[in-house]
Amino acid sequence: MLRSCTLFSFALLSLVAHADTASAECELSADQREMLERVNDARSEGRQCGDEEFSAADPLEWNCHLAEAALDHSRNMAEEEFFDHTGPDDRGVTARVSDTGYVWQAVGENIAAGQAEVERVMQGWLESPGHCANIMSGDFSEMGAASHAAEGSRYSPFWTQVFAHPR
């Protein structure tokens, strides 16, 4: 279900479906660490997201498989110069997450483009009802995120947050 879209940001909320996860350890970049901290700070208190009111939610854990899916999509958007939840191959977040071996019960995605800093991306997502709802959703327990810039890309860097709950 597409929750919200603007010129530079989209949110895809909670698809419920399939399978099992194993969270391998991976090294977080400074931007990834800041993104996780900002998401968990936002989740630590109740928040109004458009017409929906959310209670505080448990903090999310970092998941390397979800970060891999996020990087794959950010890289693809930057290098292929498109901005959408669905890639040129007609595959969406559910397929990208499953391709990493993550077995999920619920999955969601936020994308953005053109903001250079985590702070600006998070501010935009929290001001957008659909993005904010993904960030605050109690349906999710894990996340991964990544950005990618491509030389000559009109809207780089491209950002992707992937939220999920394992089966």
Residue, then its C-alpha position, 0 to 999 in steps of 0.5 A: m500500500l502506498r501511503s504518501c508521496t512527494l517529489f523527493s520522498f515516498a513511503l511504502l507501509s507494511l506488507v505482511a507475508h513470508a519467512d525467517t531471518a538471520s542477522a549477520e553482523c555488519e559494520l555500520s557507516a556513520d550515516q547508518r548509525e546516525m539514521l538508526e539513532r534518529v529513528n529510535d529517538a523518534r520512536s521513543e515518544g508518541r507522535q502524530c503522523g498526519d491523521e494518525e496518532f502513534s504511541a511510543a514504540d520499541p527501538l529498532e535493531w539494525n539488520c544487515h540483510l535489510a541494509e543490503a536491500a536498502l543499498d541495492h535499491s539506493r544504488n539502483m535508483a542513483e545509477e539508473e536515474f529513477f525514483d520509485h519503490t519499484g525498480p526497472d525490473d518490476r521488483g519491489v521491496t518485498a523481493r529485494v528483502s527476500d533476495t537477501g535471505y531475510v524471511w519476513q512477516a512485515v516489511g516497509e520502505n521509505i525512499a528519498a533523494g537529494q538531501a545530503e545529510v541524515e538530519r534533513v532526510m529524517q526531518g522530511w520523513l517525519e514531516s510526511p505522514g506515510h514516512c512518519a507512519n513507517i518510522m513509528s509503526g509497531d509492526f516493525s522490529e528491525m531496520g536497515a538503511a543506506s544512501h548512494a550517490a552516482e556521479g552525474s545523477r540529477y538527484s543524488p544521493f538516494w536514500t532507502q530505509v527498509f523496515a521489517h519484522p522477521r517471521 
